Amino acid sequence: MWFSPWRRILRGRSGDAKPSGLRAGTKFVEEDTGVEYTYDPVMKDWKKRTAPYSALVAKDGSTVWAEDASGKTIASGEAGVDDASVIQSAIDSLPTAGGRIVLRAGEYLINTPIIPHSNSVLEGESNRSTILKASDTLSTIIDLTNPDINLVTIQNLKIDGAGNAAKCIDLSLPSTRPRRIYLDLLWLESATDKIVDSTNSEETLITRTTLKARAGVTKYGFYSSSLGGWHLLGPGTVFGGNYQNAAIYWFGSMFLMMHDVCLESDTCPDGLLHIGGGARVMINQCWFGRTPYNLIHCDETNKPRALMIALSDFEHTSDTHALVAGALTEFLVLEGGYFIEGGDYPYTIDVECHYLLRSASVHSKDINWSKAAYYESQSPSSKRKVKTVQSGTATFSGDGTTTDFEIGAHGLVITDPSKIAIKITPVSSDAIAASPCIGYVDPADNTKIRVKFSSAPASGADNVKIVWYAEVVS
């Protein structure tokens, strides 16, 4: 046994006795096992350092194995043959409370779907070095179709459909159900149908993830069809490659939030973003690249049509097709965006809607104003058919008893309550559950509006979300 005074490290072997009465933080390393202990002067005892994972999966050419945090082998097999079963064994070894599965760098051939557990994290060392690759007989690489699986994080992996698997990650459910799935720092590619299928699965969060189509193969990047709930495509998410249908398909009375997302494809005949069915979409600080088709297409055939699109701080670089085309039921709001004008397509905005608002900072003259029942432009040089309208979103925290909430200032010039019509659309699941709801002018302050639910929304932090729409009526 020897001691390093500068690092306060004792080194020895597993059979050596450990001294006592040492300074806090002193370490003892068993050089034959690699196990590390730290001295606790309060308890006058040594504490064994635990691994930062519940189970570890690795391979070394001919063998693939899984071990727990203590180094005990969970399962092993032949690399390239038993990869999926060993990974699943590591997942199945987790307790009910969940845990963290770490996959060391390497290419794992997946011949049966991987099924994560609730409250678990499945992660690799990086989305370049840890690869889950579909075998030629696999339909889905990661299967989350069990509605009882909740609170799952998948990160730092490359998941390659290899032109074989129909889906890289399948979140689809037979009926709508809220659950939270977090996909982060992933590289997802080459599924034959949908890279991520989130049908009926609510509250999916995707950040810092690339969804890349294989030319002539992949139909959709992110696909969702549901009767409620919300999804967030967050910072650093990129859609690329050649999609046969659409990069994002969004159909149903759901709320989609997109922030700092990049979309570009050389195909996408149904639009980079295809929406309908009463969907509500908020797009902020996103970049829409060149494509020979419309970038956002509002479905005109499958009713009900999209309810609302709000774009802010966006950039549209296609000079051949429209940014937004198709049909909207309610309103389109453009704020702080930039268009490249000209090209072969006559309009940048060519969408049927009830109300269209364009701010002065939106740089485009190619708007088909005739398709809007009412429109307003803050640029004095543009044609306009003005109807005084304001809209926005609001979020509240329910307490289980309150039914009436203040939205805030409506922003209309007129404050006469008899001349202001207000429409409220619940967005979050708790707001929908407490509806129907009505909006009205605050009798104590006519510059503000409020919302009243038929029943008290459930308790929670920022769990009650609505979209409001106020207009002056004659």
VOMILUM-110170 format. One line per 8 residues: number of its first residue (from 1); their letters; for each residue x, y, z of C-alpha. Coordinates in steps of 0.5 Angstrom, whole numbers. Each point is the difference from the previous one (the first is absolute). Layout:
! VOMILUM-110170
NUM = A = X Y Z; ...
! end
This chain:
! VOMILUM-110170
1 = MWFSPWRR = 0 0 0; 3 7 -2; -3 7 1; 0 6 -4; 0 6 4; -2 5 -5; -6 -3 -2; -2 -4 6
9 = ILRGRSGD = 0 -7 -3; 1 -6 3; 2 -6 -5; 0 -7 2; -3 -7 -2; -7 -3 2; 2 -3 6; 4 5 3
17 = AKPSGLRA = -3 3 7; -2 8 -1; 2 4 5; -4 5 4; 0 7 3; 2 3 -7; -2 7 -3; -7 1 -3
25 = GTKFVEED = 0 -2 -8; 6 -5 1; 0 -5 -5; 2 -8 0; 0 -3 -7; 1 -8 -1; 5 0 -5; -2 -7 -2
33 = TGVEYTYD = -8 1 -1; 0 7 -1; -5 1 6; 1 7 3; -2 2 7; -1 7 4; 1 1 7; -5 3 4
41 = PVMKDWKK = 3 3 7; -7 1 3; -2 -7 -1; 7 -2 1; -1 -5 -6; 2 -1 -7; -6 1 -6; 1 -4 -6
49 = RTAPYSAL = -1 4 -6; -6 -2 -4; 0 0 -8; -4 6 -3; -5 -5 -4; -4 -6 2; 2 -5 -5; 6 1 -6
57 = VAKDGSTV = 0 -4 -6; 6 0 -4; 3 -5 -6; 7 -2 -2; 0 -3 -7; -3 -7 2; -3 1 6; -6 5 3
65 = WAEDASGK = -1 0 7; -4 4 5; 2 1 7; -3 4 6; 3 6 4; 4 -5 5; 3 -4 -6; -4 -6 0
73 = TIASGEAG = -2 -3 -7; -8 1 -2; 1 -4 -6; 5 -1 -6; 0 -3 -7; 2 0 -7; 2 7 -3; -5 1 -6
81 = VDDASVIQ = -5 -5 2; -2 1 7; 1 8 1; -7 1 0; -2 -5 5; 6 2 5; -2 7 0; -7 -2 1
89 = SAIDSLPT = 3 -4 6; 3 6 3; -6 4 -1; -4 -6 4; 4 0 5; -2 7 3; -4 1 6; -7 2 0
97 = AGGRIVLR = 3 7 1; 4 0 -6; 7 2 -2; 5 2 -5; 3 -5 -5; 6 2 -4; 2 -3 -6; 8 0 -2
105 = AGEYLINT = 2 3 -7; -1 -6 -5; -5 -2 -5; -5 -4 3; -5 -4 -5; -7 0 2; -4 -6 -2; -6 0 5
113 = PIIPHSNS = -3 7 2; 3 3 6; -5 2 6; 2 5 5; -3 0 7; -4 6 3; 5 5 4; 6 -2 -4
121 = VLEGESNR = 5 3 -4; 3 -4 -6; 7 4 -2; 6 -1 -4; 7 3 0; -2 4 -6; -5 0 -6; 6 -1 -5
129 = STILKASD = 4 -6 4; -6 -4 3; -4 -2 -5; -7 -5 0; 0 -2 -7; -7 -4 -3; 1 -7 -2; -3 -2 -7
137 = TLSTIIDL = -6 -3 4; -2 5 5; -6 5 0; 2 4 5; 6 2 4; -3 3 7; -7 -2 1; -3 4 5
145 = TNPDINLV = -7 -2 -2; -2 -2 7; -5 5 3; 3 -1 7; 7 2 -2; 1 7 3; 6 5 1; 5 -3 -4
153 = TIQNLKID = 6 4 -3; 4 -3 -6; 6 4 -2; 7 0 -3; -1 -5 -5; 0 -1 -7; -6 -5 -2; 0 -2 -7
161 = GAGNAAKC = -6 -3 -4; 5 -2 -5; -5 0 -5; -3 -6 3; -4 2 6; -7 3 -1; 1 5 6; 6 2 5
169 = IDLSLPST = -4 2 6; -7 -3 0; -4 4 6; -7 -1 -3; -6 -2 4; -7 -3 -2; -3 6 4; 2 7 2
177 = RPRRIYLD = 4 0 7; 5 5 3; 7 -2 2; 7 3 -1; 5 -3 -5; 6 4 0; 5 -1 -6; 6 4 0
185 = LLWLESAT = 7 0 -4; -2 -5 -5; 1 -2 -7; -6 -3 -3; 1 -2 -7; -3 -5 -6; -6 -3 3; -5 -2 -6
193 = DKIVDSTN = -6 3 3; 0 5 6; 7 1 3; -4 2 7; -8 -2 0; -3 4 6; -7 -2 -2; -5 1 6
201 = SEETLITR = 6 1 5; 0 7 3; 6 4 3; 5 -2 -4; 7 5 0; 5 -1 -5; 6 5 0; 7 0 -3
209 = TTLKARAG = -2 -6 -5; 1 -1 -7; -5 -4 -4; 3 -2 -7; -4 -3 -5; 3 -5 -5; -2 2 -7; -5 -4 -3
217 = VTKYGFYS = -2 -4 6; -2 5 6; -7 2 0; 0 5 6; 4 2 6; -4 2 5; -7 -3 0; -6 2 5
225 = SSLGGWHL = -8 -1 -1; -3 1 7; -7 3 3; 4 4 5; 7 2 4; 6 3 -2; 7 -1 -3; 6 4 0
233 = LGPGTVFG = 5 0 -6; 6 4 4; 7 3 -1; 5 -3 -5; -5 -5 -3; 1 -1 -8; -4 -3 -5; 4 -2 -6
241 = GNYQNAAI = 0 -5 -6; -5 -2 -5; -7 -1 3; -5 -4 -5; -6 4 4; 2 5 5; 5 2 5; -5 1 6
249 = YWFGSMFL = -7 -3 -1; -5 4 5; -7 -2 0; -5 1 6; -2 4 5; 7 1 3; 4 5 2; 7 0 -3
257 = MMHDVCLE = 6 5 2; 6 1 -5; 6 4 3; 7 0 -4; -2 -5 -5; 3 -1 -7; -4 -3 -5; 3 -2 -7
265 = SDTCPDGL = -2 -5 -5; 1 -1 -8; -7 -4 0; -5 1 5; -6 0 -5; -5 1 6; 4 6 3; 6 0 5
273 = LHIGGGAR = -6 1 5; -7 -3 -2; -5 2 5; -8 -1 1; -5 -3 4; -1 6 5; 8 1 1; 3 6 4
281 = VMINQCWF = 7 1 -2; 5 5 3; 6 1 -4; 6 5 3; 7 1 -2; 0 -6 -6; 3 0 -6; -4 -3 -6
289 = GRTPYNLI = 5 -2 -6; -1 -1 -7; -5 -5 -3; -3 -1 -6; -7 0 3; -4 4 5; 4 1 7; -6 0 5
297 = HCDETNKP = -6 -4 -4; -7 1 4; -4 -6 -2; -6 2 -4; -4 -7 -1; 0 -3 7; -4 4 5; 0 3 4
305 = RALMIALS = 5 5 -2; 6 3 4; -2 5 5; 6 4 1; 7 2 -2; 4 5 3; 7 1 -3; 5 5 3
313 = DFEHTSDT = 7 1 -1; 1 -5 -6; 3 0 -6; -2 -3 -7; 5 -1 -6; -4 -3 -5; -1 4 -6; -5 -5 -4
321 = HALVAGAL = -5 -2 5; -5 3 5; 2 0 8; -7 -1 1; -5 -3 -4; -7 -4 0; -6 2 5; 0 2 7
329 = TEFLVLEG = -7 1 4; 3 5 5; 6 5 -1; 7 1 -2; 5 4 4; 6 3 -3; 5 3 4; 7 2 -1
337 = GYFIEGGD = 2 -5 -6; 4 1 -6; -2 -2 -7; 4 -1 -7; -5 3 -5; -1 -2 -7; 1 -6 -3; -5 -4 -4
345 = YPYTIDVE = -5 -1 5; -5 6 0; -1 1 8; 4 -1 6; -6 -1 4; -6 -3 -4; -5 -3 6; -7 0 1
353 = CHYLLRSA = -1 3 7; -5 4 4; 5 5 2; 7 2 -2; 5 5 4; 6 2 -3; 5 4 4; 4 6 -3
361 = SVHSKDIN = 7 -5 1; -3 -5 -4; 4 1 -7; -5 -2 -5; -4 3 -5; -3 -7 -3; -6 -1 4; -6 -2 -3
369 = WSKAAYYE = -5 4 4; -6 -2 -4; 0 -7 4; -1 4 7; -7 1 2; 4 6 5; 7 2 -1; 4 6 3
377 = SQSPSSKR = 7 2 -1; 4 5 4; 4 2 -6; -4 6 -3; 2 -2 -7; -4 -6 0; -7 -1 -2; -4 -2 6
385 = KVKTVQSG = -7 -1 2; 0 1 7; -4 -3 6; 3 2 7; 2 -7 2; 5 -2 6; 2 -7 2; 5 -4 4
393 = TATFSGDG = 2 -5 5; -1 -1 7; 3 -5 6; -3 0 7; 1 -5 6; -6 -4 2; -1 -1 7; -6 -4 0
401 = TTTDFEIG = -5 5 2; 1 6 -4; -5 1 -7; 1 7 -2; 7 2 -2; 3 7 -2; 3 0 -7; 2 7 0
409 = AHGLVITD = 0 6 -5; -4 -1 -7; 3 5 -3; -6 3 -4; -1 7 -1; -7 -1 2; -2 -1 7; -7 -1 0
417 = PSKIAIKI = -2 -7 2; -6 0 -5; 4 1 -6; 6 -5 2; -1 -8 -2; 5 -5 3; 1 -7 -2; 4 -5 5
425 = TPVSSDAI = 3 -6 -3; 3 -5 6; 7 -3 -2; 2 -4 6; -3 -6 2; -2 3 7; -3 6 -4; -4 -5 -4
433 = AASPCIGY = -2 -4 5; -3 6 4; -4 3 -6; -4 2 -3; 3 7 2; -2 7 -2; 3 7 -1; -2 6 2
441 = VDPADNTK = 2 8 2; 2 1 7; -6 4 3; 5 3 5; 5 2 -6; -3 1 -7; 7 -1 -3; 1 -7 3
449 = IRVKFSSA = -3 -6 -2; -1 -7 4; -2 -7 -1; -5 -4 4; 0 -8 0; -6 -4 1; 4 -4 6; 6 2 3
457 = PASGADNV = 7 -3 -3; 4 -5 3; 6 3 5; 6 1 -4; 6 4 -2; -2 4 -6; -4 -6 -2; -6 4 -3
465 = KIVWYAEV = 1 3 -7; -4 4 -5; 0 3 -6; -5 7 0; -3 4 -6; -3 7 1; -3 4 -5; -4 6 -1
473 = VS = -7 -1 -2; -5 5 -3
! end
